[in-house]
Each structure stands twice: as structure tokens, then as C-alpha cells.
Amino acid sequence: MQKIAKYISRSLLLIAGVMFLMVLFTDIPFSPMYIWLFLAPSLIIKEFMDMPAKGKSRIYSMVYIAAIFLVFGMAVLEFIIG
């Protein structure tokens, strides 16, 4: 399961990187917020895999996941509206 999650996380990160390069080097009208549609799930999966069992670091991980999930929600909203 860890290998599959790592593969999915890296794949989503690669897609986000390609989209970022596309925004930089082309004139296609494209919202940079769409990059977060792939980057946020990649970061959330990575943080879940690295989350410790106990302690203050776990609280930090939960806050980090909540913040990234909020950004992901804004990206989805931008995708639906825009």
C-alpha cells in the first residue's frame, strides 16, 4: 500500500509540475489555481504517509493537511465556477 500511495503522490506531483511549466512557457489561457488540483492531493498523500503516531508533530501534520485541503477546495471551486 505504501508503494502505491508513493507512486500516486509522485505521479500527481509530476502532473502539477508539467502544468506549471505549461503555464510558464505557453500562451494558453489557464488558471494557475488548476495546478493545485493535482499538487494538493499529492501533498496530502505524502503527509499521511509520513505522519507520526503521537506527539506535537502529529498535530502539525493535521493542521498542514487541513490547510492543504482548504487550498484544494478553493481550486475545485475555481474549476467549477471558472
Backbone torsions as a table, in degrees:
resi	resn	phi	psi	omega
1	MET	NA	-37.4	179.8
2	GLN	-63.1	-40.0	-179.4
3	LYS	-66.3	-39.9	179.7
4	ILE	-66.1	-43.6	179.2
5	ALA	-64.2	-40.9	178.4
6	LYS	-64.7	-40.7	178.5
7	TYR	-63.8	-44.9	178.9
8	ILE	-64.2	-42.9	-180.0
9	SER	-61.5	-46.3	179.7
10	ARG	-67.4	-35.7	178.2
11	SER	-64.6	-44.1	178.4
12	LEU	-65.1	-37.2	176.9
13	LEU	-65.0	-39.9	177.5
14	LEU	-64.6	-42.9	177.8
15	ILE	-61.8	-42.7	178.0
16	ALA	-63.2	-39.6	177.8
17	GLY	-64.3	-42.0	178.1
18	VAL	-65.2	-40.3	177.9
19	MET	-65.1	-38.5	177.7
20	PHE	-62.5	-44.3	177.8
21	LEU	-64.9	-34.7	177.8
22	MET	-64.7	-39.9	178.1
23	VAL	-64.9	-39.0	-177.9
24	LEU	-69.8	-40.7	-168.6
25	PHE	-108.0	4.6	177.1
26	THR	-127.5	166.3	179.1
27	ASP	-103.1	20.5	179.2
28	ILE	-70.9	128.3	177.0
29	PRO	-67.3	113.7	-170.1
30	PHE	-150.8	129.2	179.7
31	SER	-79.2	127.8	177.6
32	PRO	-62.3	-16.7	178.7
33	MET	-67.0	-24.2	179.4
34	TYR	-64.7	-23.7	177.9
35	ILE	-61.4	-34.2	-179.2
36	TRP	-69.1	-16.3	175.6
37	LEU	-63.4	-26.7	178.8
38	PHE	-107.0	-32.7	-177.5
39	LEU	-71.0	-42.8	-177.5
40	ALA	-62.1	-48.7	177.7
41	PRO	-61.3	-34.7	177.3
42	SER	-62.1	-44.3	179.3
43	LEU	-68.1	-37.5	179.4
44	ILE	-65.8	-44.4	178.7
45	ILE	-61.9	-44.7	179.9
46	LYS	-61.2	-42.7	-178.8
47	GLU	-68.3	-37.1	175.9
48	PHE	-63.6	-38.3	179.9
49	MET	-68.5	-33.9	-176.3
50	ASP	-95.7	2.3	-176.0
51	MET	-67.6	129.5	177.6
52	PRO	-74.3	164.3	-177.1
53	ALA	-74.6	-37.0	-176.3
54	LYS	-142.6	169.8	169.6
55	GLY	99.4	-176.8	-178.8
56	LYS	-68.0	-28.2	178.9
57	SER	-63.7	-31.9	177.7
58	ARG	-67.7	-39.0	177.2
59	ILE	-63.8	-43.3	176.5
60	TYR	-58.6	-42.6	-179.8
61	SER	-63.0	-41.6	179.5
62	MET	-65.2	-40.7	178.1
63	VAL	-65.8	-41.8	178.5
64	TYR	-61.7	-45.1	179.0
65	ILE	-63.5	-41.4	179.0
66	ALA	-63.1	-42.0	179.8
67	ALA	-65.7	-43.3	179.0
68	ILE	-67.5	-36.1	177.7
69	PHE	-65.5	-35.5	175.8
70	LEU	-63.5	-43.3	177.3
71	VAL	-64.1	-39.9	177.0
72	PHE	-61.5	-41.2	177.5
73	GLY	-63.0	-39.6	176.8
74	MET	-65.7	-37.2	178.5
75	ALA	-66.4	-40.5	177.6
76	VAL	-64.8	-41.8	177.4
77	LEU	-61.7	-43.2	176.9
78	GLU	-61.7	-38.5	178.7
79	PHE	-65.5	-40.7	-178.5
80	ILE	-72.3	-44.9	-177.4
81	ILE	-75.0	-44.9	-172.3
82	GLY	-81.2	NA	NA
